[in-house]
Structure formats: structure tokens, C-alpha cells
Amino acid sequence: MSQYAHPEVLVDTQWLMEHLHDSNLRILEVDMSPEAYDNAHIPGAVFMTIAELMRPDLSLNLDPVAFSALLGKSGIDANTTVVAYGNYPGTGAFIFWLFRLFGHQNIVVLNGGYQQWIAQGGAVVSELSTFPATEYRVQGPDANLRVLSAEVLAALERPDQILLDVRTEAEYAGELYLMEPPQGDEVGGHIPGAVHLDHAETLNEDGTFKSADVLLSLFQQRGITPDKEIFPYCAIGGRSAYVWFVLTYLLGYPQVRNYDGSWQEWSRLPEVPIERG
């Protein structure tokens, strides 16, 4: 992993096996449903659902008080090193962005997530992990890590900024809205001029990140170069946070901000342009 711009933000399964019982380490699994976690998870891992991180309108809940409470009940404080993973390999990178957004620096991503842990023979348990609650007040959201809709709209006229749609081809074309065909007043499509690159193209079949050379070629072939400011977006801000991680920490791009409002926000804004197909 030394090929990456910041290899220190990644750990592999062997490292985690060796540090599994470190007292200052908290392993965090985040997934849509607790069912998989309840059946088998990495020993000592605590769990959060995606729903706990969202508001009812499917925007990310960026209230520092709410996030502080989530970390406190998981036994995480300012000095805890968090290892983030999920059943889906990209989840850990999304959680990395979220923690950094709230000022928590001690976080690393398990390369390959749960898929790689199992493939490498890592132990799993079904016993729920509990730790003493902490009192931890996180910082407010770091404006340098996210971009808001007004600036996204302005970026349509700026050649030095690139909108990067990292959803599937069907979502980009407008055939799907939040992974289902649009219903009622839901509107499918993409932001005009957005470059499309499915975030899954950055992963190997085993769930690990592709090499730095392959990743760099993948992005630069689409004109996504380090001299531009990049605004990735997806459906609800998770996959785009993952691509923010890839660009910022694996490739060292200096100007990347996540549009966490993403399509769930943009498609509901009045009088913003939308393209389909």
C-alpha cells in the first residue's frame, strides 16, 4: 500500500489481526442492516446502521450533537483509533470522510472490508460488543471537506471545477432514483456536464482498492486531473465520500470536496438544470 499518496490511512487484514485487542482501538462496522453483523462480525467490532447517520429526508445528519452521541455510545473518544469497515468494501472510506468532517483524526480504513477479512481467514463472532460509554464532543462540520448546492450550480460555468457523478450508469441516465425507478415526483438524471465514473470501477474483485497507477489512469482518462477542483456526488453522499477518499488520500489530489447533498437534494431543488440519458 506504500504506492498511495497517504498509505497510513489504510490497514490490511494482517495488521488488524495483530492489533485486534489493542485497548485504544475501536473497530466500527457500518451497514444498512444489523442482520449480517448479528450473525458474524470481526471480534470486538461495534455497529452503526446507515439509518443512524441519516435524516428522514435521506440527507446525512451533520448535527455534531447527534454524531457525538453515536460515538459516545460506541465507546469512542478523541483519542480512540477507529478502524472502519462494512460488508460493502467502500463503506470504510465513507465513514473516514464522516469522521474527518467532524474533526476526528484517528481513523483508518480496512482495505477490502469484511469481504477481505473473511477471504484472509479472519475470525468472526456473533457476540455483541459493548464498551463503556464516553463523553465526546466532536467539532462542527469542516466546510473544507464538503460543497453546497449553490457552489455546485456555479461550477457549471467554471472550467476549473469538475462535477463527478459516481453512481451507476442507470442512475446517471435517469433510469433509477436511489436504486429504484423514479416514482411520484422523484426525478432521475444527472447534473449537466457532470463526468460519469462508477465508483465501483476503483475496486478490485476482492474488494481492495486498485493500485495507484490504475486509479490515476482511470480518473485522468476522463479529464479528472489534480489541477482541477473536483466535486463528487452520488445519490445520498456515501459513494461520493468514498471517491473523495480515493482522490484525496490514495492519489493525493489537493482540491476535492464531497457534495453530500448529492442527487437526493439536487433533484428536489427548484429550477436547477437536470439532464437525462
C-alpha positions as CSV (number, residue, x, y, z in Angstrom):
1,M,0.0,0.0,0.0
2,S,3.1,2.3,0.1
3,Q,2.2,3.3,-3.6
4,Y,-0.6,5.5,-2.4
5,A,-0.2,9.2,-1.5
6,H,-1.2,8.5,2.1
7,P,-0.8,4.8,2.9
8,E,-1.1,5.5,6.6
9,V,-4.9,5.8,6.3
10,L,-5.2,2.1,5.2
11,V,-4.7,-1.1,7.2
12,D,-4.9,-4.6,5.9
13,T,-6.3,-7.7,7.5
14,Q,-2.9,-8.9,8.8
15,W,-2.4,-5.6,10.6
16,L,-5.8,-5.8,12.2
17,M,-5.3,-9.4,13.3
18,E,-2.2,-8.3,15.1
19,H,-3.8,-5.3,16.7
20,L,-7.3,-6.8,17.4
21,H,-7.0,-6.5,21.1
22,D,-5.4,-3.1,21.4
23,S,-7.1,-1.2,24.2
24,N,-7.2,2.1,22.3
25,L,-8.6,0.6,19.1
26,R,-12.3,0.6,18.2
27,I,-13.4,-1.5,15.2
28,L,-16.5,0.0,13.6
29,E,-18.8,-1.8,11.2
30,V,-21.4,0.3,9.3
31,D,-24.1,-1.3,7.2
32,M,-27.7,-0.9,6.0
33,S,-29.0,-3.7,8.3
34,P,-27.7,-5.2,11.6
35,E,-28.6,-8.7,10.4
36,A,-25.2,-9.5,9.0
37,Y,-23.4,-8.0,12.0
38,D,-25.6,-10.0,14.4
39,N,-24.7,-13.2,12.6
40,A,-20.9,-12.7,12.3
41,H,-18.6,-9.8,12.7
42,I,-15.0,-9.0,13.4
43,P,-14.3,-9.7,17.2
44,G,-14.7,-6.5,19.2
45,A,-16.4,-4.6,16.4
46,V,-19.3,-2.2,17.3
47,F,-22.1,-1.4,14.9
48,M,-23.9,1.5,13.4
49,T,-26.6,1.4,10.8
50,I,-26.6,3.8,7.8
51,A,-30.1,4.9,9.0
52,E,-28.5,6.3,12.3
53,L,-26.4,8.6,10.1
54,M,-29.3,9.9,8.1
55,R,-32.2,12.3,8.5
56,P,-35.7,11.3,7.4
57,D,-35.3,13.1,4.1
58,L,-32.2,10.9,3.4
59,S,-29.7,13.7,3.8
60,L,-26.8,13.0,6.1
61,N,-27.3,14.1,9.7
62,L,-24.5,16.5,10.2
63,D,-25.6,17.7,13.6
64,P,-22.5,17.5,15.9
65,V,-24.6,16.7,18.9
66,A,-26.2,13.7,17.2
67,F,-22.8,12.4,15.9
68,S,-21.2,12.9,19.4
69,A,-24.0,10.7,20.9
70,L,-23.4,8.0,18.4
71,L,-19.6,7.9,19.1
72,G,-20.2,8.1,22.9
73,K,-22.4,5.0,23.0
74,S,-19.8,3.2,20.9
75,G,-17.1,3.9,23.5
76,I,-15.2,6.3,21.1
77,D,-13.4,9.4,22.4
78,A,-11.0,11.8,20.9
79,N,-8.0,9.5,21.5
80,T,-9.6,6.3,20.1
81,T,-8.2,5.0,16.9
82,V,-11.2,3.8,14.8
83,V,-10.9,1.1,12.1
84,A,-13.8,1.5,9.7
85,Y,-15.3,-1.3,7.6
86,G,-18.5,-2.7,6.2
87,N,-19.9,-5.6,4.3
88,Y,-19.6,-3.4,1.2
89,P,-15.8,-2.7,0.7
90,G,-16.3,1.1,0.1
91,T,-18.1,1.7,3.4
92,G,-15.0,2.3,5.4
93,A,-13.9,5.2,3.2
94,F,-17.3,6.9,3.5
95,I,-17.0,6.6,7.3
96,F,-13.5,8.0,7.1
97,W,-14.8,11.2,5.4
98,L,-17.6,11.5,8.0
99,F,-15.2,11.2,11.0
100,R,-12.8,13.7,9.4
101,L,-15.7,16.0,8.7
102,F,-16.3,16.1,12.5
103,G,-12.6,16.6,13.4
104,H,-11.8,13.0,14.4
105,Q,-8.3,12.4,13.1
106,N,-7.6,8.9,14.4
107,I,-9.3,6.8,11.8
108,V,-8.1,4.2,9.3
109,V,-9.9,2.2,6.6
110,L,-9.8,-1.6,6.5
111,N,-8.7,-2.3,2.9
112,G,-11.2,-4.7,1.4
113,G,-13.6,-4.5,4.3
114,Y,-15.4,-7.6,5.6
115,Q,-15.0,-9.4,2.3
116,Q,-11.2,-9.4,2.5
117,W,-11.3,-10.2,6.2
118,I,-13.2,-13.4,5.5
119,A,-11.0,-14.2,2.5
120,Q,-7.9,-14.0,4.6
121,G,-9.3,-16.3,7.3
122,G,-10.1,-13.7,9.9
123,A,-12.1,-14.8,12.9
124,V,-15.7,-13.8,13.3
125,V,-18.0,-13.9,16.3
126,S,-21.7,-13.4,16.9
127,E,-21.4,-11.9,20.5
128,L,-22.4,-8.3,20.6
129,S,-19.5,-5.9,21.5
130,T,-20.1,-3.4,24.2
131,F,-17.8,-0.8,25.7
132,P,-18.2,1.9,28.4
133,A,-19.9,5.0,27.1
134,T,-17.8,8.1,26.6
135,E,-18.5,11.9,26.7
136,Y,-17.1,13.1,23.4
137,R,-18.0,16.4,21.8
138,V,-17.0,16.5,18.2
139,Q,-16.2,19.6,16.2
140,G,-18.7,21.2,13.8
141,P,-18.6,20.0,10.2
142,D,-15.4,21.1,8.4
143,A,-16.5,23.2,5.5
144,N,-13.3,22.4,3.6
145,L,-14.5,18.8,3.1
146,R,-17.9,19.5,1.6
147,V,-19.5,21.6,-1.1
148,L,-23.0,23.0,-1.0
149,S,-25.6,23.2,-3.8
150,A,-25.0,26.9,-4.6
151,E,-21.4,26.3,-5.4
152,V,-22.2,23.2,-7.4
153,L,-24.6,25.3,-9.5
154,A,-21.9,27.9,-10.0
155,A,-19.4,25.2,-11.0
156,L,-21.5,24.5,-14.2
157,E,-19.9,27.7,-15.6
158,R,-16.4,27.1,-14.3
159,P,-13.8,25.1,-16.4
160,D,-11.5,24.8,-13.4
161,Q,-14.1,22.7,-11.4
162,I,-15.4,19.3,-12.3
163,L,-18.6,17.7,-11.2
164,L,-18.1,13.9,-10.9
165,D,-21.1,11.6,-10.8
166,V,-20.0,8.3,-9.2
167,R,-23.4,6.4,-9.4
168,T,-24.2,3.6,-11.7
169,E,-24.8,4.1,-15.4
170,A,-28.6,3.5,-14.9
171,E,-28.7,6.2,-12.2
172,Y,-26.7,8.6,-14.3
173,A,-29.1,8.1,-17.2
174,G,-32.1,8.7,-15.0
175,E,-33.5,5.2,-15.2
176,L,-33.1,4.7,-11.4
177,Y,-33.6,7.1,-8.5
178,L,-32.0,5.9,-5.2
179,M,-31.5,2.5,-6.9
180,E,-35.2,2.1,-8.0
181,P,-37.2,3.5,-10.9
182,P,-38.4,7.1,-10.1
183,Q,-41.8,7.2,-8.5
184,G,-44.3,10.0,-7.9
185,D,-42.5,13.3,-8.0
186,E,-39.0,11.8,-8.0
187,V,-36.8,12.9,-10.8
188,G,-33.9,10.9,-12.3
189,G,-31.0,12.1,-14.3
190,H,-27.7,13.9,-13.6
191,I,-26.2,17.4,-13.2
192,P,-25.5,18.8,-16.7
193,G,-21.8,18.5,-17.7
194,A,-21.0,16.0,-14.9
195,V,-18.4,13.4,-15.7
196,H,-19.5,9.9,-15.0
197,L,-17.3,7.3,-13.4
198,D,-19.0,4.5,-11.4
199,H,-17.2,4.3,-8.0
200,A,-17.1,0.5,-8.2
201,E,-14.5,0.8,-11.0
202,T,-12.0,1.8,-8.4
203,L,-12.2,-1.6,-6.6
204,N,-10.5,-4.9,-7.4
205,E,-12.7,-8.1,-7.4
206,D,-11.5,-8.9,-3.9
207,G,-12.8,-5.6,-2.6
208,T,-9.4,-3.9,-2.2
209,F,-8.5,-0.7,-3.8
210,K,-6.9,-0.8,-7.3
211,S,-3.3,0.3,-7.5
212,A,-2.4,4.0,-7.6
213,D,-1.3,3.7,-11.2
214,V,-4.5,2.1,-12.3
215,L,-6.6,4.6,-10.3
216,L,-4.7,7.6,-11.7
217,S,-5.2,6.3,-15.2
218,L,-8.9,5.7,-14.6
219,F,-9.5,9.3,-13.5
220,Q,-7.2,11.1,-15.9
221,Q,-8.7,9.3,-18.9
222,R,-11.9,11.2,-18.0
223,G,-10.2,14.5,-17.6
224,I,-10.2,14.3,-13.8
225,T,-6.8,15.8,-13.1
226,P,-5.2,17.2,-10.0
227,D,-5.1,20.8,-11.3
228,K,-8.9,21.0,-11.2
229,E,-11.2,21.2,-8.1
230,I,-13.4,18.0,-8.0
231,F,-16.9,17.8,-6.6
232,P,-18.0,14.2,-6.5
233,Y,-21.7,13.3,-5.9
234,C,-23.9,10.2,-5.8
235,A,-27.4,9.5,-4.5
236,I,-27.1,10.4,-0.8
237,G,-23.4,11.3,-0.3
238,G,-21.9,8.0,0.7
239,R,-20.3,6.7,-2.6
240,S,-19.1,10.3,-3.3
241,A,-17.4,10.4,0.1
242,Y,-15.7,7.2,-0.9
243,V,-14.4,8.7,-4.1
244,W,-13.3,11.8,-2.1
245,F,-11.2,9.4,-0.1
246,V,-9.7,7.7,-3.2
247,L,-8.8,11.0,-4.8
248,T,-7.6,12.8,-1.7
249,Y,-5.8,10.1,0.2
250,L,-4.9,7.4,-2.3
251,L,-4.0,9.7,-5.2
252,G,-3.1,13.0,-3.4
253,Y,-5.5,15.3,-5.3
254,P,-5.3,18.6,-3.4
255,Q,-8.8,20.0,-4.2
256,V,-11.7,17.6,-3.6
257,R,-14.9,18.3,-1.7
258,N,-17.8,16.0,-1.4
259,Y,-21.3,17.2,-2.5
260,D,-23.0,15.2,0.3
261,G,-26.4,16.7,-0.6
262,S,-26.0,14.7,-3.9
263,W,-28.9,13.7,-6.1
264,Q,-31.4,13.4,-3.3
265,E,-31.0,17.2,-2.8
266,W,-30.3,18.4,-6.3
267,S,-33.3,16.6,-7.8
268,R,-35.6,18.4,-5.4
269,L,-34.2,21.9,-5.8
270,P,-36.5,24.3,-7.7
271,E,-35.3,25.5,-11.1
272,V,-31.9,23.7,-11.3
273,P,-30.9,22.1,-14.6
274,I,-31.1,18.3,-15.0
275,E,-30.1,16.1,-17.9
276,R,-31.2,12.6,-18.7
277,G,-29.8,9.9,-20.9
